[in-house]
Amino acid sequence: MPKSPASKTAATEPSPVAAFEQSLAELETLVAKMEGGDLSLDESLGAFERGIALYRTCQTALAQAEARVKLVLDPEHPETAQPFAPDEEP
């Protein structure tokens, strides 16, 4: 039985967690290159622009993850869900 186009697309796209981790790893690599000081001004500007895009991607992924956690914590009222606080030790 052939796969539907939607399942083919879903199989080729990384999960949100994998996409976040990939973006974060690339951002860390860019920062290391920029801190090394071996890039030209043009390369530095390009790395900075890419870094800003990666930062925004990571922020969006974190906001989506937070929203999912709030929905799990309080499905009826996710906007008022409180963060999980582990039991205090005696």
Secondary structure, DSSP 4 states (H G I P E B T S, - for coil): -PPPHHHHHHHHSPPHHHHHHHHHHHHHHHHHHHHHT-S-HHHHHHHHHHHHHHHHHHHHHHHHHHHHHHHHH-TT-GGGPPPP-PPPP-
